[in-house]
Amino acid sequence: MIEISRKVEQLAPSGIRAFFDLVLGMKDVISLGVGEPDFVTPWHIREKAIFSLEQGYTSYTSNKGMPELRRQIAAFLKTRYGMNYDFDEEILITVGVSEGLDLAMRAILNPGDKVLVPEPVYVSYRPVVELAGGTAVILKTGIENGFKLTPRQIDKACRQAGQGVKALMINYPCNPTGASYTSAELQRIARVAKKNKLFIISDEIYDELTYDFDHVPLASLKGMKDSVLYFNGFSKAYAMTGFRIGWVCGPAKVVAAMTKIHQYTILCAPITGQLAAQEALKSGFKSVQEMKSEYKRRRNYIVRALNEIGLECHMPQGAFYVFPSIKSTGEKSMAFAQNLLKKKKVALVPGVAFGPSCEGYVRISYASAYDSLKEAVSRIDGYLREK
Ligand SMILES: Cc1ncc(COP(=O)(O)O)c(C=O)c1O
């Protein structure tokens, strides 16, 4: 039998997938586990996709993505955030932010280069660094700082890790904690990144789901454009996960390097998705605002309800996740999640799926109907009372 590459053999499977294999096949489970909107893509966007197929748009596109879409993204970023990107040299359309993150790592890392990766963080970050031959230097964040990185921590990590720290990955609003950064906090992070000559990989896929203050892209801060790769996409804000369209903006040299890998491995993002994305940017913003206001209502409910039943839960500033502590139960997060699933048929994600330092927490997605959330809280309450 063929041997599998050592790098891949050593890669741990996604903790979320492993847990959700358990959920498959069970009936009447309320799943608060998946990280995708419960809304379907707004109808006018779906209609555009269907019509494009009827019109015969079934071909490859330019490797970088359709120029019209890249132009629209450039214009959108200019009006939304005052950012200036050249549509032809500084923007690449990817198969979701997922592909973009992988391309970025492969484009910038040499063997042994170090990348600062926060924890808890989205499950793909460490694997994409390691698959590209880099070493992830984990920066733990905790409730004491609202699950945010601090400039001091970044500075210290650079000093301790010594030579070869090339980049910092950051995701805000964050999956799984919902933590986000204010403009002032970002300024401080930008300053320390500059000081340590860090290139920043900034995944802002949840930017439109920021509830308590305005989202500020790191790349929009003065003097930061050349030091940041800015990632965004259509999956979350427009409920378009299945269309698989993301984008990355950054220095032309880095985007060109990423495009080289993209053209050999992916060729181009699917045309149906790119056309749907154009429609989303043209007239989808009202739907984004409607979904956001519903997520906010659910966030306010679930944070209050979890605290009331005895699970300490901070108020997240964005995305659609809460990250309550289950320390008061005395159970490990995997045992808690498995027992809750078995006894009460509620599925959530054990904290350890996001890194070993996340023991004692679980991730609950509130991208689920309000009534399902209420029923889930009542079942969790029942579980806690029976313990
Ligand atoms: C932080 C973060 N980045 C990237 C992704 C992947 O998004 P996409 O669908 O654009 O590949 C996700 C999906 O859950 C995510 O939570």
The ligand as an SDF file (V2000), in Angstrom:
LIG
                    3D

 16 16  0  0  0  0  0  0  0  0999 V2000
  -12.7150   32.3950   10.5220 C   0  0  0  0  0  0  0  0  0  0  0  0
  -13.0650   31.6700    9.2790 C   0  0  0  0  0  0  0  0  0  0  0  0
  -12.3050   31.8230    8.2010 N   0  0  0  0  0  0  0  0  0  0  0  0
  -12.5750   31.1840    7.0610 C   0  0  0  0  0  0  0  0  0  0  0  0
  -13.6580   30.3300    6.9590 C   0  0  0  0  0  0  0  0  0  0  0  0
  -13.9100   29.6460    5.6570 C   0  0  0  0  0  0  0  0  0  0  0  0
  -14.7480   30.4040    4.8680 O   0  0  0  0  0  0  0  0  0  0  0  0
  -15.0340   30.1200    3.3360 P   0  0  0  0  0  0  0  0  0  0  0  0
  -16.4090   29.5290    3.2610 O   0  0  0  0  0  0  0  0  0  0  0  0
  -14.9550   31.4650    2.6780 O   0  0  0  0  0  0  0  0  0  0  0  0
  -13.9930   29.1850    2.8460 O   0  0  0  0  0  0  0  0  0  0  0  0
  -14.4860   30.1370    8.0690 C   0  0  0  0  0  0  0  0  0  0  0  0
  -15.6290   29.2090    8.0060 C   0  0  0  0  0  0  0  0  0  0  0  0
  -16.2190   28.8370    8.9830 O   0  0  0  0  0  0  0  0  0  0  0  0
  -14.1790   30.8320    9.2590 C   0  0  0  0  0  0  0  0  0  0  0  0
  -14.9410   30.6970   10.3490 O   0  0  0  0  0  0  0  0  0  0  0  0
  1  2  1  0
  2  3  1  0
  2 15  2  0
  3  4  2  0
  4  5  1  0
  5  6  1  0
  5 12  2  0
  6  7  1  0
  7  8  1  0
  8  9  2  0
  8 10  1  0
  8 11  1  0
 12 13  1  0
 12 15  1  0
 13 14  2  0
 15 16  1  0
M  END
$$$$
